[in-house]
């Protein structure tokens, strides 16, 4: 029996290999560098270099790509302009996320617990803190998550989709559990995120098994061919397709698969929330686009009810529940649920326009999210004796922030206006292109609901702006809030402000780039 | 025996597993439910592989096994961290996150 070595085209995989390779190196560095302080600096440097190099490589490949793209690993992976565009986006989110991970308060406090394995409030924890221990593993974990997400955007095989899903989810579960303050909340958020995340990936896997059974293939092209050859509706195909889509909707955080979102967003350390809110949604949207357009295009009619129902439920429930939240991170979590609904609107009728509209939508949503959570890390509670505590996330504590720090409050207001979709911000252009794509395939009832939901959502965004600028600081609370000045977090805020304004005022070049990326390489039967 | 019976068994196991995740309040039992779901998928993959008369499905089952093992590591770590902090792993007990 002879064994033929499989041909692997390594070059198109370069961005992913850079990130995952750097993550492996960073894990090694953990054991070689003794001092926590050096380790932190080196890890931040390695992460930034790897992520920027990956983004640069992906852009270079995008520019140099001839034809539609390359099929790698016998049809397991497809590197085309669409996947490269998403990879660039995720690497950029990862870079901003890494900067936030490293940010510290003026008192030198990090966002992460000094030792994840010890119980909150125990003597071991106090000892670890006094010794200056740091969980610098967060940087390699984030790199693994970014690498998994980048794979997730380009896989064209259901089993590989499952593997990539776990590669990026497992590090995120750990990251969520590592908050420095409010560790009970952090643990609880991680536990719920983990159980529901594992549940959803099991659903996705069982759907993949069904599709394999029905079509004899797990590659998207093979499934599409199998779907086309079946006359009528095969129950096995439909059940499998619905389960795969449901598994991905869990990751996007759409109703009724959203219940982990508020808990994980609130419990996680704010830098982690910022990173995963932006990057997970982008990765899951990219994967859903590819599955829907490459494998399930023939099932469009059968699946459209699912997309419509979930989109409407997400927009309505996300908006209504966000209205009554008093906790800032939770409010933004429900707003992200509503945004998941807006994303799904673009799937109505599977329009070609969604392939270029959704990367732009996620770019605008991602930078605004990273910026908004970066602002949250800067607003801190202060005890009566002057020690700075954790983040002030109750809405009431933000009253009069515009007077304490006009620039920070102004940046937050800009991000909120972008979430609401006000013209001259990135969010407006994003919503416009996404809804235009839906209308092109007759999804106007959905767009009508989306516009009404955006108008209702504007209420709670504006409420916070009013609170920051037009409300006075409550009596006796003048010294209860401390505005922190972490240079790294400020860099993220400034970059996000610039990106939101740039994408909102001159969206042309970026829109053109994503227009160029709105093509999938089809028919790669494995 | 007709291999389609194994697919039916896999579906039943999957249903039991998902019921355990959704209904049981003990984190370990809920986690066992997830593992049951993953193994049900493995069984279905292997059975379909036999039906199609090819080896692809069995190879995929190996990938799933590896991923499931990694998931156990992370999951148990989180559950132990929760237990150390609260001395309980009931999913109803930690109820600080609501709304």
Interface residues (C-beta under 8 A of the other chain):
Chain A: X116 X117 X118 X119 X120 X159 X162 X163 X166 X170 X173 X174 X177 X183 X184 X185 X187 X188 X189 X190 X191 X192 X194 X195 X198 X199 X202 X203 X205 X206 X208 X209 X210 X212 X213 X216 X218 X262 X263 X266 X267 X321 X324 X325 X327 X330
Chain B: X7 X10 X14 X17 X18 X21 X27 X30 X31 X33 X34 X37 X38 X40 X41 X44 X45 X47 X48 X51 X52 X54 X56 X57 X60 X63 X64 X67 X70 X71 X74 X75 X77 X78 X79 X81 X82 X84 X85 X86 X91 X94 X96 X97 X99
